[in-house]
Amino acid sequence: MNEIAINDSVSSFIEWDSLLEKEVTFTGMVQNCRVSSWGGFLILRLPNYIVQCVMDRNSLNIKPEDIPVEGCVKVTGTVKASSIKDKAIHPNNCEIHVKNIEVLSSPSLEQLPVDTTKKELNVNIHTNFDKRPLTLRHPKEQAIFRISSVIFNEFGNFLTDNGFTRICSPKIVKTGAEGGANIFKLDYFGREAYLGQSPQFYKQMMVGVFGRVFEEAPVFRAEKHDTSRHLNEYISLDIEMMLENGFMDLIQIETRLLKHIFEKLKEKCSNEIALLGIEIPTVDKIVTVEFDEVHEIVFKETGKDYRGEKDLAPEEETLIGEYAKKNWNTELVFVTHYPTVKRPFYTMDDSTKEGRTLSYDLLFRGMEITTGGQRLNVYEDYLEKMKAFGLTTELFEGYLQVFQYGMPPHGGFGLGLERLTSLLCGLSNVKEASLFPRDINRLEP
Amino acid sequence: MNEIAINDSVSSFIEWDSLLEKEVTFTGMVQNCRVSSWGGFLILRLPNYIVQCVMDRNSLNIKPEDIPVEGCVKVTGTVKASSIKDKAIHPNNCEIHVKNIEVLSSPSLEQLPVDTTKKELNVNIHTNFDKRPLTLRHPKEQAIFRISSVIFNEFGNFLTDNGFTRICSPKIVKTGAEGGANIFKLDYFGREAYLGQSPQFYKQMMVGVFGRVFEEAPVFRAEKHDTSRHLNEYISLDIEMMLENGFMDLIQIETRLLKHIFEKLKEKCSNEIALLGIEIPTVDKIVTVEFDEVHEIVFKETGKDYRGEKDLAPEEETLIGEYAKKNWNTELVFVTHYPTVKRPFYTMDDSTKEGRTLSYDLLFRGMEITTGGQRLNVYEDYLEKMKAFGLTTELFEGYLQVFQYGMPPHGGFGLGLERLTSLLCGLSNVKEASLFPRDINRLEP
């Protein structure tokens, strides 16, 4: 038996400023090695930093040309003040003048299949995804997923601070929540089961327990279309809560949530934002517009007549996004009161507007990132609505029982992590915001 | 179009102390209604509180007997100082003297199938799981999942503060990471796919990118055994990191992580801990013991000779747990250097100990909660070890490519959320720590 003291030898962030003129030793991966006649620059990748090391041939134990890109090295050197322009390198106010470098491991390939040392990755999307363990090492790829990681974390932090309880609902389910054919089938010990399309039923059940709940977990959609807007597996950020002021409670909390996430991104990802050259919006008000009003605005602006249509065309979403930015000075638009026929059976109708629901889509930069709304909460209302929708209650017994036990007025929304990340980062394909995307043609790596 | 100001009408925790003698209005679910001749007590469930309301028949707009248990009510009343003994009620230093109660919704059933108003739930485990949306409303059930929620959140917070990046790896995969038969098959657009048994391969690949990564996500195990220790779907808390000091880095960070989680539980879940009558351990040192030493201790203590066996018997784990508590004053024991033949192919051998690995299990209260260790990081070492294990590399190409690109010395571990929760809460079955458990017989609700 050994008794060992707890220490923080492997902890935390490095306070570079306090290390100026001091000798340091650390391990990192070789992001790049720029050899020159006098020595060169070694760019090292550490857990939170991409550090510049200066190599002087005369005082180094190793030849710079013997340091392999994507090898792992242990370096010893002195921290010196510097002023670095390359946005991929941070900290940019200091560099390490190294005197000793030990190569701990090297790639087994003589030539890597993709060059990750250039300013741009410059590969097509298939190569990017095929060689993901390598291509993700490019600083711009890393930046996307550091941003995505902060969104995930801050979603949870904001909600926890606002009285929400995190739930973990099952992904192997007996009944799909969204209906339709886009559901993956599974053999569950000889029985037919499915992969959850959404935690909808479970988060509603849990509102009855905790009042306010959220979940951040994968969902699965067997979409057969290979588009730039869809993934077959993605992370759904879900909330569900008791409502006191109807669905405006949802719009308020979602706005505050996004405001919080955007502010944290500016604070925690300033390097990544600068490197990608992107802009994170400022949120200072709420803009809502009714579904039917969108058709009217589109008609007035373009002459295209979608009035009477029961859904928004993608073209309308793009257009209202541009219109909102120009006329209402916002990149976020809540479109409310979608038609009953286009919303799931659990959606509550607006008793004052025939055929319209207490639901909304949130458009960000002209693309839907959220669908939300108030849900039915009375058992008999479910029976009636399901009958009207031609649904049998049999399959939904496990879910419907909760409304027999009593449920408060409630609602919620879901936010796709990859879609939000891709819109923030200006990616042309949502798959680029997934570490290992899954689509109809892609199951690996 | 409507422009609306952002407000915090639906925000945050209630500062009860600042509301003393003030009138408040809020909405809650009826946890219990104890009617008496003079009026009675109404126990209301809010998102973060279980509040006691005092009803005086003479000054109330409604008869107490008309208030349905598990209905939703809007109450108005005055906050008064009080001293409440019932551990299920918090805050316990004030109560609401109500004057107006509006019933917003009621259960549709005249009698609920389970009584959640008693001190104990007192139902068998099958009823508990069948009626989950109701049984979870019992305060002791809620407490388990508030604790579980805090573990999940603080796992992420600690790691984020220590330079780890959160990753989201795919759950639909082409190859199982743990091998064997306990894997769920899936039809993926006509191709065979599987549900991830562990994020092992992906978290290793991502160490090459971010240096330190973690994931909190479901994993799926097609275990055919219905035991009190297994779930077919559970939440795996995973980390993987570059190592500077071998696998002791892992033991250090896991100890600090658990210390952090336990301290946060004491801080944030004091009501739940008191209600469940459980004890959260204090972590102030690390105790490690080698695998072979455990056999020796068991032999010396009981005369049972497991020496030469390549694994620990559950009986040995229990015994070493008791032994450690009594002799070493700890509930956490790291058992190190498991035999090579009992560890997956990616485990690194200890070059100084024939047939032993640089891996460990963490036992908590005599049960394994973690398996961790250093991994191979050189491509050729994988080829060699896989050959020795009789594995073909073909299936693992997507994974093995990363070692061709260069990988640092690294390792990691996985922690089962439900198992840790159940051990902390003293549950006899790990399924009780899952909101909606999945086992060979159970697929719903």
Interface residues (C-beta under 8 A of the other chain):
Chain A: M1 N2 E3 I4 A5 I6 N7 D8 S9 V10 S11 S12 F13 F26 T27 G28 M29 V30 R45 L46 P47 N48 P68 E70 G71 C72 L104 S105 S106 P107 S108 L109 L112 K131 R132 P133 L134 L136 R137 E141 Q142 F145 R146 S148 S149 F152 N153 G156 N157 T160 D161 N162 G163 F164 T165 R166 I167 C168 S169 P170 K171 I172 V173 K174 T175 F184 K185 L186 D187 Y188 F189 R191 A193 L195 Y202 M205 M206 G208 V209 F210 G211 R212 A217 P218 F220 A222 K224 N232 E233 I235 M241 M242 E244 N245 M248 D249 I251 Q252 I253 T255 R256 K259 V283 D284 K285 I286 V287 T288 V289 E293 W328 N377 V378 Y379 E380 G398 Y399 Q401 V402 F403 Q404 Y405 G406 M407 P408 P409 L417 S434 L435 F436 R438 I440 L443 E444 P445
Chain B: M1 N2 E3 I4 A5 I6 N7 D8 S9 V10 S11 S12 F13 F26 T27 G28 M29 V30 R45 L46 P47 N48 P68 E70 G71 C72 L104 S105 S106 P107 S108 L109 L112 K131 R132 P133 L134 L136 R137 E141 Q142 F145 R146 S148 S149 F152 N153 G156 N157 T160 D161 N162 G163 F164 T165 R166 I167 C168 S169 P170 K171 I172 V173 K174 T175 F184 K185 L186 D187 Y188 F189 R191 A193 L195 Y202 M205 M206 G208 V209 F210 G211 R212 A217 P218 F220 A222 K224 N232 E233 I235 M241 M242 E244 N245 M248 D249 I251 Q252 I253 T255 R256 K259 V283 D284 K285 I286 V287 T288 V289 E293 W328 N377 V378 Y379 E380 G398 Y399 Q401 V402 F403 Q404 Y405 G406 M407 P408 P409 L417 S434 L435 F436 R438 I440 L443 E444 P445
